[in-house]
């Protein structure tokens, strides 16, 4: 164990609180443990869903690694919820606010009894960004262990396809037996859902920003390789405690830019535009939708993984994972940034190239090829930089009189026909109303379907997943209409969908003022989202400004959907979606 010149905070606390030692001993610690570096192991383990049900196994491997390095690990738990299990119910309204609650519990755990360092283990949509926000807020030595991805089911079935199966069943295109087959085979085991949704994206972001060991993001959750990484993570946590390397020493504007370049290359979830700004905010750094838009311009999209690409997410690691992506992006990355290894990003990449990391990944790819009857090469999954799948990143921020602060579209998942279109407005004040209209064909070609009052202040900012899947899986409507909302979308969503429209309707944003038959112009290359007409007739920009001004005079805020509990708190204090929708308590 390395020597440290300054006294560890755990040893300072023992001197201040005489009850500390006996309470530790009563918990099962030994007298020798009391003087060791004390490491908090924070995880979202729980029986709530596959993304967290396996994390206790990783917790124990981390604890083993901590002990091997001469430290003492203490387990803390704050489990997360599953967006998939909440879809289609009011339960999904609690999803985004759960991020704030988990981050708050981490803050409480870490500060009530300070530890010398922390290991943060999560897999899923809100658990991973919540842990990033929590460790940033505490700002003591910390390392992230991504919880990995589940394997694909038979016929390479993955969960994001279930929305398509469900919509086809509702339309009578498949029978109940086929729907039940998909339900029973889409999740064959634990881990994050096997596509580049929010869970997978945020695991990748944790590594890309420098807080997880190189190559650790999105490994198969049931693999011995991930268990070995968990032990190494525990050992590294003890070293971090002794070195005193904090998240604020690692996460800078340059490392955040690296992460956004990676986000563009993987066609990451649009929810990252909520989570990465909220994480940066905890460290006093400011990034927003415009930051993503700027860095995605001209960025090369390289990853052929679902939902935008062909293959399940387990193939990401087989192709080399984040290090392989970063090797392709190497000329544009900030290679001098510090990472949790204590080395720079450039030094980490050099070490992986000199070692056997890529050979081990290649062996796993060969094994997967045999398992699934494929013949994939690494470059079939992660394309070379000069042979990209696209050259304009993967997300675009649109602005205009409908979204003065911005709105987000993943253009790599949008049909070409909807990248530039003028459509008729069909506004709905809830997702339930809109979904019913889509499924029962009360929506026509050329419509712009708006779902409003579903932002963070309105209903908690749930996902509009079922509606987006109903549209994108419809061969006719999927290329002839668009969906615009102040809510958000699943990382699995594809199709002509625009989210995070800001300001939101509950805050009086222009989306609240749209009326049936208004003309909406979408121009993704021009980055515009505009109201350009009324009752099917075009009007000048000056006329539209006057019309919106008159409508605003007549508009009144809707009564809040939630008048108590965490969703009232969130509704009263959530920042704009384009800022990250974090709990905001501005100074007066």
C-alpha positions in Angstrom: 0.0 0.0 0.0 1.4 3.4 -1.0 2.4 6.0 1.6 0.4 9.2 1.9 1.7 12.5 3.3 -1.6 14.0 4.5 -3.9 12.2 6.8 -6.9 10.5 5.2 -10.3 12.0 6.0 -11.5 8.7 7.5 -8.7 9.0 10.1 -9.5 12.6 10.8 -13.2 11.6 11.4 -12.1 8.9 13.9 -10.5 11.5 16.0 -13.5 13.8 15.9 -16.2 11.2 16.6 -15.3 8.7 19.4 -18.4 6.7 18.5 -17.0 5.9 15.0 -14.7 3.0 16.0 -17.2 1.0 18.1 -20.0 1.5 15.5 -17.7 0.2 12.8 -16.7 -2.8 15.0 -20.3 -3.5 15.6 -20.9 -3.6 11.8 -18.3 -6.4 11.4 -15.1 -4.4 10.9 -11.9 -5.5 12.6 -9.6 -3.3 14.6 -7.1 -3.5 11.7 -9.8 -2.3 9.3 -10.3 0.9 11.2 -6.9 2.3 10.1 -7.1 1.2 6.5 -8.2 3.5 3.6 -12.0 3.4 3.8 -13.8 3.1 0.4 -17.5 3.6 -0.1 -19.0 1.2 -2.7 -22.1 2.9 -4.0 -24.4 0.9 -6.3 -27.9 0.8 -7.7 -28.2 -2.9 -6.9 -31.8 -4.1 -6.4 -34.2 -6.7 -7.7 -36.1 -4.0 -9.6 -34.9 -4.8 -13.1 -32.1 -6.6 -15.1 -29.9 -3.5 -15.3 -29.4 -3.6 -11.5 -30.2 -7.2 -10.4 -26.6 -8.4 -11.0 -24.7 -5.5 -9.5 -24.3 -7.2 -6.1 -21.9 -9.7 -7.8 -19.8 -6.8 -9.0 -20.0 -5.1 -5.6 -18.4 -8.1 -4.0 -15.6 -8.3 -6.7 -14.9 -4.6 -6.1 -14.8 -5.2 -2.3 -12.4 -8.0 -2.9 -10.1 -5.7 -5.0 -10.2 -3.1 -2.2 -9.1 -5.6 0.4 -6.3 -6.9 -1.9 -5.0 -3.3 -2.1 -5.1 -2.9 1.7 -8.4 -1.0 2.0 -11.8 -1.6 3.6 -14.9 -1.4 1.4 -18.4 -0.4 2.7 -21.5 -1.1 0.7 -24.1 1.5 0.1 -27.2 1.0 -2.1 -29.7 3.3 -3.7 -31.5 1.3 -6.4 -33.0 2.8 -9.6 -36.2 2.2 -11.5 -36.6 0.8 -15.0 -38.0 3.0 -17.7 -39.1 -0.1 -19.7 -41.2 -1.4 -16.8 -42.8 2.1 -16.4 -43.6 2.7 -20.0 -47.2 3.4 -20.8 -48.1 4.3 -17.2 -47.8 7.4 -15.0 -44.8 5.5 -13.5 -42.6 6.9 -16.3 -43.2 10.4 -15.0 -41.0 9.4 -12.0 -38.1 8.4 -14.2 -36.1 11.6 -14.7 -36.7 12.9 -11.2 -35.2 9.6 -9.9 -31.9 10.8 -11.2 -32.0 13.8 -8.8 -33.1 11.6 -5.9 -30.3 9.0 -6.3 -27.7 11.8 -6.7 -29.1 13.3 -3.5 -28.8 10.0 -1.6 -25.2 9.6 -2.8 -24.5 13.1 -1.5 -26.0 12.1 1.8 -24.2 8.8 2.1 -20.9 10.3 1.2 -21.1 13.4 3.4 -22.8 12.0 6.5 -19.8 9.6 7.1 -17.0 10.7 4.8 -14.9 8.0 3.1 -11.5 8.4 1.5 -12.7 7.4 -2.0 -15.8 5.9 -3.7 -16.6 3.3 -6.3 -19.8 4.0 -8.2 -21.5 1.1 -9.9 -24.5 1.4 -12.2 -25.8 0.2 -15.5 -29.0 2.0 -16.5 -30.7 5.1 -17.8 -30.9 7.2 -14.6 -28.6 5.2 -12.3 -25.5 6.0 -14.3 -26.0 9.7 -14.7 -27.2 9.9 -11.1 -24.0 8.4 -9.9 -22.0 10.7 -12.0 -23.9 13.7 -10.6 -23.5 12.4 -7.1 -19.8 11.7 -7.2 -19.2 15.1 -8.9 -21.2 16.9 -6.1 -19.2 15.2 -3.4 -15.9 15.6 -5.3 -13.7 13.1 -3.5 -11.6 10.5 -5.2 -13.9 8.4 -7.2 -14.0 5.7 -9.9 -17.0 4.4 -11.9 -17.6 0.8 -12.8 -20.1 0.4 -15.6 -22.4 -2.6 -15.0 -22.3 -3.9 -18.6 -24.9 -5.0 -21.2 -27.2 -8.0 -21.5 -26.7 -10.5 -24.3 -29.1 -10.6 -27.2 -31.9 -13.1 -27.4 -32.6 -15.7 -30.2 -32.5 -14.3 -33.7 -30.4 -11.4 -32.1 -33.6 -10.1 -30.6 -33.2 -7.0 -28.3 -35.7 -5.1 -26.2 -36.0 -2.0 -28.2 -37.7 -4.1 -30.9 -40.6 -4.8 -28.6 -42.2 -1.5 -29.2 -42.3 -2.4 -32.9 -43.8 -5.8 -32.2 -46.4 -4.2 -29.9 -47.4 -1.6 -32.5 -47.7 -4.3 -35.2 -49.9 -6.3 -32.9 -52.2 -3.3 -32.2 -52.5 -2.8 -36.0 -53.3 -6.5 -36.5 -50.1 -7.2 -38.5 -48.9 -10.0 -36.1 -50.8 -12.4 -33.8 -50.5 -12.6 -30.0 -48.3 -15.7 -30.2 -45.6 -13.7 -32.1 -45.9 -10.8 -29.6 -45.5 -13.2 -26.7 -42.5 -14.8 -28.3 -40.8 -11.4 -28.4 -41.8 -10.6 -24.8 -40.3 -13.9 -23.5 -37.0 -13.7 -25.4 -36.0 -10.0 -25.5 -34.2 -10.0 -22.1 -32.3 -13.3 -21.7 -30.3 -12.0 -18.7 -29.0 -9.1 -16.7 -27.3 -5.9 -17.8 -28.3 -2.8 -19.7 -30.6 -3.3 -22.7 -28.5 -4.4 -25.6 -28.6 -1.4 -27.8 -27.1 2.1 -27.7 -29.9 3.6 -25.6 -29.4 5.9 -22.7 -28.1 3.2 -20.4 -25.4 2.1 -22.9 -24.6 5.7 -23.9 -24.1 6.8 -20.3 -21.8 3.9 -19.5 -19.7 4.9 -22.5 -19.8 8.6 -21.4 -18.4 7.6 -18.0 -15.4 6.0 -19.6 -15.1 8.7 -22.3 -14.9 11.5 -19.7 -12.1 9.7 -17.9 -13.8 8.3 -14.8 -13.9 4.5 -15.6 -11.0 2.2 -16.4 -10.2 2.0 -20.2 -12.2 -0.6 -22.0 -14.7 -1.2 -19.1 -17.8 0.3 -20.6 -20.5 -2.0 -22.0 -18.8 -5.3 -21.4 -21.2 -8.3 -21.3 -22.7 -8.2 -17.8 -22.3 -12.0 -17.3 -18.7 -12.1 -18.4 -15.6 -13.1 -16.3 -13.9 -10.1 -18.0 -16.2 -7.7 -16.2 -15.6 -9.4 -12.9 -11.8 -8.9 -13.4 -12.4 -5.3 -14.2 -14.4 -4.9 -11.0 -11.5 -6.3 -8.9 -9.1 -3.9 -10.7 -11.5 -1.0 -10.1 -11.5 -1.8 -6.3 -7.7 -1.8 -6.3 -7.5 1.4 -8.2 -10.0 3.1 -5.7 -7.5 2.5 -2.9 -4.7 4.1 -4.9 -7.0 7.1 -5.7 -7.6 7.6 -2.0 -3.9 7.7 -1.4 -3.2 9.9 -4.4 -6.1 12.3 -3.7 -7.1 12.5 -7.4 -10.6 14.0 -7.5 -13.3 14.2 -10.2 -12.7 17.9 -10.6 -9.0 17.1 -11.4 -10.2 14.8 -14.2 -13.4 16.3 -15.7 -12.7 19.5 -17.6 -14.2 21.2 -20.6 -11.7 19.3 -22.8 -12.7 15.9 -21.3 -16.3 16.7 -21.8 -15.6 17.6 -25.4 -13.9 14.2 -25.8 -17.1 12.6 -24.5 -19.3 14.5 -26.9 -17.1 13.5 -29.9 -17.5 9.9 -28.8 -21.3 10.6 -28.5 -21.4 11.7 -32.1 -19.4 8.6 -33.2 -21.7 6.2 -31.5 -25.0 8.0 -32.4 -25.7 8.2 -28.6 -29.0 8.7 -26.9 -30.6 12.2 -27.1 -31.0 11.9 -23.3 -27.3 12.6 -23.0 -28.2 16.2 -23.7 -30.0 16.1 -20.4 -27.5 14.1 -18.4 -24.0 15.4 -19.5 -25.0 19.0 -18.9 -26.5 18.1 -15.5 -23.2 16.3 -14.6 -21.1 19.1 -15.7 -23.2 21.6 -13.8 -22.3 19.7 -10.5 -18.6 20.6 -11.2 -19.3 24.2 -12.1 -18.9 23.6 -15.8 -21.4 24.7 -18.4 -22.3 22.7 -21.5 -25.7 22.7 -23.3 -27.4 21.7 -26.5 -25.4 24.2 -28.4 -22.2 22.6 -27.3 -23.4 19.2 -28.6 -24.6 20.9 -31.9 -21.3 22.6 -32.4 -19.2 19.4 -31.8 -21.5 17.2 -33.8 -21.1 19.4 -36.9 -18.9 17.5 -39.3 -18.3 14.7 -36.7 -18.0 11.1 -38.1 -20.6 8.6 -37.1 -18.9 5.2 -36.9 -20.8 2.7 -34.8 -23.1 0.1 -36.5 -25.0 -0.9 -33.3 -28.8 -0.7 -32.7 -31.1 1.2 -32.7 -29.4 3.2 -35.5 -27.3 0.3 -36.7 -27.5 -3.5 -37.2 -26.0 -5.3 -34.2 -26.7 -5.7 -30.5 -24.7 -3.8 -28.0 -22.6 -6.7 -26.8 -20.7 -6.4 -30.1 -19.4 -3.0 -29.0 -16.9 -4.5 -26.6 -16.0 -7.3 -29.0 -15.0 -4.6 -31.5 -12.7 -2.8 -28.9 -15.2 -0.6 -27.1 -14.5 3.0 -26.2 -10.7 2.7 -26.8 -11.3 1.5 -30.4 -13.7 4.4 -31.0 -11.1 6.8 -29.5 -8.4 5.4 -31.7 -10.4 6.3 -34.7 -11.1 9.8 -33.3 -7.5 10.2 -32.0 -6.5 13.2 -34.2 -9.4 15.3 -32.9 -9.4 14.3 -29.2 -7.7 16.1 -26.3 -5.1 13.4 -25.5 -3.5 15.3 -22.6 -6.5 15.1 -20.3 -6.1 13.3 -17.0 -8.0 10.1 -16.4 -8.9 7.9 -13.4 -5.9 5.7 -14.1 -3.6 8.6 -13.1 -2.4 8.7 -16.7 -3.4 10.9 -19.6 -5.9 9.7 -22.2 -3.1 9.4 -24.8 -1.0 7.3 -22.4 -3.9 5.0 -21.8 -4.5 4.4 -25.5 -0.8 3.8 -26.1 -0.8 1.2 -23.3 -3.8 -0.6 -24.7 -2.2 -0.7 -28.1 1.1 -2.0 -26.7 -0.7 -4.7 -24.6 -3.1 -7.5 -25.5 -6.4 -5.6 -25.0 -7.3 -5.7 -28.7 -6.3 -9.3 -29.1 -8.6 -10.3 -26.2 -11.5 -8.4 -27.8 -10.8 -10.1 -31.1 -11.0 -13.5 -29.4 -14.4 -12.5 -28.0 -15.6 -11.4 -31.4 -14.6 -14.8 -32.9 -16.5 -16.6 -30.1 -19.6 -14.4 -30.8 -19.3 -15.1 -34.5 -19.4 -18.9 -33.8 -22.3 -18.5 -31.3 -24.5 -16.5 -33.7 -23.3 -17.9 -37.0 -21.8 -14.6 -38.2 -18.6 -13.6 -39.8 -18.1 -10.0 -38.5 -14.9 -8.1 -38.4 -14.1 -5.3 -36.0 -14.5 -2.7 -38.8 -18.0 -4.0 -39.5 -19.0 -2.8 -36.1 -16.8 0.2 -35.5 -16.1 1.7 -39.0 -12.8 3.4 -39.7 -12.8 7.1 -39.4 -12.3 7.5 -43.2 -15.2 5.1 -43.9 -18.0 6.6 -41.7 -21.7 5.8 -41.7 -22.2 9.5 -41.7 -20.3 12.8 -41.5 -22.6 15.1 -39.6 -22.6 13.6 -36.2 -25.8 12.1 -34.9 -27.9 14.9 -33.2 -28.9 18.3 -34.2 -30.3 21.2 -32.1 -33.1 23.1 -33.9 -34.1 26.6 -33.0 -36.8 29.0 -34.1 -40.1 30.6 -33.0 -41.4 27.2 -31.9 -38.3 26.4 -29.8 -36.4 29.6 -28.9 -34.1 27.7 -26.5 -33.8 24.7 -28.8 -35.1 21.2 -29.5 -33.2 17.9 -30.3 -33.4 15.4 -33.1 -31.3 12.4 -33.7 -31.0 12.9 -37.5 -29.2 9.6 -38.0 -32.4 7.8 -37.0 -34.7 10.0 -39.0 -36.0 9.3 -42.5 -34.6 11.5 -45.2 -38.1 12.8 -46.1 -38.5 14.5 -42.7 -35.2 16.2 -42.6 -36.8 19.1 -44.4 -40.6 19.4 -44.5 -43.6 21.7 -43.9 -46.4 20.0 -42.0 -49.8 20.6 -40.5 -49.9 20.9 -36.7 -51.9 18.3 -34.7 -51.5 19.3 -31.0 -52.3 17.0 -28.1 -52.0 17.8 -24.4 -50.9 14.4 -23.3 -49.1 11.3 -24.8 -52.1 9.1 -24.2 -54.4 11.2 -26.5 -51.8 11.3 -29.2 -51.0 7.5 -29.1 -54.6 6.7 -29.4 -54.9 8.9 -32.5 -51.8 7.4 -34.1 -52.8 3.8 -33.5 -56.3 4.3 -34.8 -55.3 6.2 -37.9 -56.7 9.6 -37.0 -53.3 11.0 -38.1 -52.6 11.6 -41.8 -49.6 12.1 -44.0 -48.2 15.6 -43.7 -49.2 16.0 -40.0 -46.9 17.4 -37.3 -48.0 15.6 -34.2 -47.3 17.7 -31.1 -47.3 16.3 -27.5 -47.0 19.1 -24.9 -47.2 19.6 -21.2 -44.9 16.6 -20.9 -41.8 18.6 -20.0 -40.1 18.5 -16.5 -42.4 21.1 -15.1 -45.5 19.6 -16.8 -45.4 15.9 -15.9 -41.8 15.1 -15.1 -40.6 14.8 -18.7 -41.5 11.1 -19.4 -40.4 9.3 -22.6 -42.8 9.3 -25.6 -41.6 5.9 -26.5 -44.8 4.1 -27.4 -45.9 7.0 -29.6 -42.6 7.2 -31.4 -42.5 3.5 -32.0 -46.0 3.5 -33.3 -45.0 6.1 -35.8 -41.6 4.7 -36.8 -42.9 1.2 -37.2 -45.7 2.3 -39.5 -44.4 2.1 -43.1 -46.6 4.9 -44.3 -46.7 7.4 -41.4 -43.0 6.8 -40.4 -41.9 8.7 -43.5 -44.7 11.2 -43.8 -45.2 12.8 -40.4 -43.1 14.1 -37.5 -43.5 14.0 -33.7 -42.6 17.1 -31.7 -42.7 17.3 -27.9 -41.4 19.1 -24.8 -41.0 15.6 -23.4 -38.2 13.3 -24.2 -37.6 10.0 -26.1 -36.1 6.7 -25.2 -32.6 6.1 -26.3 -34.1 3.3 -28.4 -36.4 5.7 -30.3 -36.0 6.0 -34.0 -38.0 7.9 -36.7 -39.0 11.5 -37.3 -39.0 12.6 -33.6 -38.0 15.9 -32.1 -37.8 16.3 -28.3 -36.8 18.6 -25.5 -38.7 21.5 -27.1 -37.8 24.5 -24.9 -39.2 26.5 -23.2 -41.7 23.8 -22.4 -45.5 24.3 -22.5 -46.0 24.4 -18.7 -43.5 27.3 -18.6 -45.4 29.2 -21.4 -43.2 28.1 -24.3 -44.5 28.6 -27.8 -45.3 24.9 -28.1 -48.3 25.7 -25.8 -49.6 28.2 -28.3 -49.8 26.0 -31.4 -53.3 25.4 -32.8 -54.8 22.8 -35.1 -53.8 23.5 -38.7 -50.8 25.7 -38.0 -47.9 25.2 -40.5 -44.7 23.9 -39.0 -41.4 24.0 -40.9 -38.7 21.5 -40.0 -35.3 22.2 -41.5 -32.6 19.9 -40.0 -29.7 21.0 -42.3 -30.7 24.6 -41.5 -31.2 23.8 -37.8 -34.7 25.5 -37.8 -38.0 24.6 -36.2 -40.5 27.3 -37.1 -44.2 28.1 -37.0 -44.7 29.5 -40.5 -48.5 29.6 -41.1 -52.0 29.5 -39.7 -54.9 27.3 -40.9 -52.8 25.9 -43.7 -51.8 29.3 -45.0 -48.3 30.7 -44.9 -47.7 34.0 -43.0 -44.7 36.3 -42.9 -42.3 36.1 -39.8 -43.7 39.4 -38.7 -47.3 38.2 -38.9 -46.4 35.0 -37.0 -44.8 37.0 -34.3 -47.9 39.1 -33.9 -50.2 36.0 -33.9 -48.1 34.3 -31.2 -48.1 37.5 -29.1 -51.9 37.6 -29.2 -52.2 33.9 -28.4 -49.8 34.3 -25.4 -52.1 37.0 -23.9 -54.9 34.5 -23.8 -52.8 31.6 -22.5 -53.0 30.5 -18.9 -50.7 27.9 -17.2 -52.4 24.6 -16.6 -52.9 23.4 -13.1 -50.0 21.3 -12.1 -50.5 17.5 -12.5 -48.7 16.8 -9.3 -49.4 18.8 -6.2 -47.3 16.9 -3.7 -44.1 14.7 -3.4 -41.0 14.6 -5.5 -42.8 15.5 -8.8 -44.1 18.7 -7.3 -40.6 19.5 -6.2 -39.3 18.7 -9.6 -42.0 20.7 -11.4 -41.3 23.7 -9.3 -37.5 23.7 -9.6 -36.5 21.8 -12.8 -34.2 23.7 -15.1 -35.0 23.9 -18.8 -34.6 20.6 -20.8 -31.9 22.3 -22.9 -29.9 23.0 -19.7 -30.2 19.5 -18.3 -33.5 19.6 -16.4 -31.6 19.3 -13.1 -33.1 20.7 -9.8 -32.3 24.4 -10.0 -32.4 26.7 -6.9 -31.1 30.0 -8.3 -29.9 32.6 -5.9 -32.3 35.5 -5.4 
